Amino acid sequence: MGLMRRFAKDNRGVAAVEFALIAPVMVLLYCGLVELSEAIIADSRTSHAASAVGDLVAQTSAVTASEVDDIFAIGATIMAPYPIATLKMRVTSVTANASGTPLVDWSRGYNGLVALGAGSTVALPMTLTAGSSVVMSESQYQYTSVIKYILPNALTYNEKFYLTPRQSTQVTCTGC
């Protein structure tokens, strides 16, 4: 009986047992926060890449296909240190015809995002007046977590920006 009382009063290992119960939950919480933070940063960089590509094209009155490819390289650099194998981008110049229908003037794609056909109709979230133009920049990125514990499947981010040409009414592209 005395041995049982002594065992019940002994609390030397309580902290170790509590730590053993709480540690896995804390490690799981930490790993989950790291994964979610990385996913949010990847989404932000995808958005920034689309914005920067569109902005650089909209700042000029005319570009060439090789200049657009260089601008895509800048967009890919924005994604660092994330891998760019799944980064896809497209930049398109859209002008409204006489009836206000937005039509593609030219389009150029990067890494598998196919360019839109010249003269094809594009759905825009805004209405354009006849003769007005916008530069539409798109990016897609498939983020795969390194840890894959909380986010076992890849997340796909899609971003789209519409920018008004700054130096002319329409940006032209040679070779696009």
C-alpha positions as CSV (number, residue, x, y, z in Angstrom):
1,M,0.0,0.0,0.0
2,G,2.9,2.4,0.8
3,L,4.4,1.7,-2.5
4,M,1.2,2.7,-4.3
5,R,1.0,6.0,-2.4
6,R,4.6,6.8,-3.2
7,F,4.0,6.1,-6.9
8,A,0.9,8.3,-7.0
9,K,2.7,11.2,-5.4
10,D,5.8,10.9,-7.6
11,N,5.5,13.6,-10.4
12,R,9.1,13.7,-11.7
13,G,8.2,12.5,-15.3
14,V,5.0,14.5,-15.8
15,A,6.6,17.2,-17.9
16,A,8.2,14.6,-20.2
17,V,4.9,12.9,-20.7
18,E,3.1,16.2,-21.4
19,F,5.8,17.1,-23.9
20,A,5.5,13.8,-25.6
21,L,1.8,14.3,-26.0
22,I,2.0,18.0,-27.2
23,A,5.1,17.9,-29.4
24,P,3.6,16.1,-32.4
25,V,0.7,18.5,-32.5
26,M,3.1,21.5,-32.3
27,V,5.3,20.1,-35.1
28,L,2.3,19.4,-37.3
29,L,1.0,23.0,-36.7
30,Y,4.5,24.5,-37.5
31,C,4.8,22.4,-40.7
32,G,1.3,23.4,-41.8
33,L,2.0,27.1,-41.2
34,V,5.2,26.9,-43.2
35,E,3.4,25.1,-46.1
36,L,0.5,27.6,-46.1
37,S,2.9,30.6,-46.0
38,E,4.9,29.2,-48.9
39,A,1.7,28.7,-50.9
40,I,0.6,32.3,-50.2
41,I,4.0,33.7,-51.3
42,A,3.9,31.6,-54.5
43,D,0.4,33.0,-55.3
44,S,1.7,36.5,-54.7
45,R,4.7,36.0,-57.0
46,T,2.4,34.6,-59.7
47,S,0.3,37.7,-59.5
48,H,3.4,39.9,-59.5
49,A,4.8,38.2,-62.6
50,A,1.5,38.7,-64.5
51,S,1.4,42.3,-63.5
52,A,5.0,43.0,-64.4
53,V,4.8,41.4,-67.8
54,G,1.7,43.3,-68.7
55,D,3.1,46.6,-67.3
56,L,6.3,46.3,-69.3
57,V,4.4,45.6,-72.5
58,A,1.9,48.5,-71.8
59,Q,4.8,50.9,-71.3
60,T,5.8,50.7,-75.0
61,S,4.0,51.6,-78.2
62,A,5.6,48.7,-80.2
63,V,7.4,45.5,-79.3
64,T,8.9,42.6,-81.1
65,A,8.4,38.9,-80.5
66,S,12.0,38.6,-79.0
67,E,11.3,41.6,-76.7
68,V,8.2,39.9,-75.4
69,D,10.2,36.7,-74.8
70,D,12.7,38.8,-72.8
71,I,9.8,40.2,-70.8
72,F,8.6,36.7,-70.1
73,A,12.1,35.9,-68.8
74,I,11.7,38.8,-66.4
75,G,8.4,37.3,-65.3
76,A,10.1,34.0,-64.7
77,T,12.8,35.6,-62.7
78,I,10.2,37.1,-60.4
79,M,9.2,33.6,-59.4
80,A,12.6,32.9,-57.8
81,P,13.4,30.8,-55.8
82,Y,10.3,28.8,-56.8
83,P,10.8,26.4,-59.7
84,I,9.5,27.9,-63.0
85,A,8.8,24.6,-64.9
86,T,5.1,25.0,-64.3
87,L,4.9,28.8,-64.8
88,K,2.9,29.7,-67.9
89,M,2.3,33.2,-69.2
90,R,0.5,35.0,-72.1
91,V,0.3,38.6,-73.1
92,T,-2.4,39.8,-75.5
93,S,-3.3,43.1,-77.1
94,V,-7.1,43.5,-77.4
95,T,-8.8,46.3,-79.4
96,A,-12.5,47.0,-79.7
97,N,-13.8,47.1,-83.2
98,A,-16.4,49.7,-84.5
99,S,-19.2,47.9,-82.7
100,G,-17.3,47.7,-79.4
101,T,-16.5,43.9,-79.7
102,P,-13.0,43.2,-78.2
103,L,-10.8,41.4,-80.7
104,V,-7.3,40.1,-80.4
105,D,-4.7,42.1,-82.3
106,W,-1.8,39.9,-81.3
107,S,-0.9,37.4,-78.6
108,R,2.2,35.6,-77.4
109,G,2.4,32.6,-75.0
110,Y,5.2,31.2,-72.8
111,N,5.9,27.7,-71.6
112,G,2.7,26.0,-73.0
113,L,0.1,28.7,-72.6
114,V,-1.0,29.0,-76.2
115,A,-1.3,32.4,-77.8
116,L,-4.8,33.5,-78.8
117,G,-5.6,33.8,-82.5
118,A,-5.5,37.2,-84.1
119,G,-9.1,38.4,-84.7
120,S,-10.6,36.1,-82.1
121,T,-13.1,37.5,-79.6
122,V,-12.1,37.9,-76.0
123,A,-14.4,38.2,-73.0
124,L,-13.4,41.2,-70.9
125,P,-14.6,42.3,-67.5
126,M,-15.1,45.8,-68.8
127,T,-16.5,47.4,-71.9
128,L,-14.3,49.1,-74.4
129,T,-15.3,51.9,-76.7
130,A,-14.6,51.5,-80.4
131,G,-10.9,51.9,-81.1
132,S,-9.8,51.6,-77.5
133,S,-7.2,49.0,-76.5
134,V,-6.0,47.0,-73.5
135,V,-3.1,44.7,-72.8
136,M,-4.2,41.5,-71.2
137,S,-1.5,39.7,-69.2
138,E,-2.1,36.2,-67.8
139,S,-0.1,33.8,-65.7
140,Q,-0.7,30.3,-64.4
141,Y,1.5,28.6,-61.8
142,Q,1.2,25.1,-60.3
143,Y,2.6,25.2,-56.8
144,T,3.7,21.9,-55.3
145,S,4.6,21.9,-51.6
146,V,8.0,20.6,-50.6
147,I,6.6,19.0,-47.4
148,K,3.4,17.7,-48.9
149,Y,1.9,17.0,-45.5
150,I,-0.9,19.6,-45.2
151,L,-1.0,20.3,-49.0
152,P,-0.4,16.9,-50.6
153,N,-1.8,18.0,-54.0
154,A,-0.6,20.8,-56.2
155,L,-2.4,24.2,-56.2
156,T,-2.9,26.0,-59.4
157,Y,-2.9,29.8,-59.4
158,N,-4.4,31.8,-62.3
159,E,-3.9,35.5,-62.5
160,K,-5.1,38.0,-65.2
161,F,-4.4,41.7,-65.5
162,Y,-5.7,44.4,-67.9
163,L,-3.6,47.4,-68.6
164,T,-4.1,50.4,-70.8
165,P,-1.3,51.2,-73.2
166,R,0.6,54.3,-72.0
167,Q,2.4,55.7,-75.0
168,S,-0.1,55.0,-77.7
169,T,-3.7,53.9,-78.2
170,Q,-2.5,50.4,-79.0
171,V,0.7,48.3,-78.6
172,T,1.8,46.7,-81.8
173,C,4.0,43.6,-82.0
174,T,6.2,42.6,-84.9
175,G,6.5,38.8,-85.3
176,C,3.7,37.9,-82.8
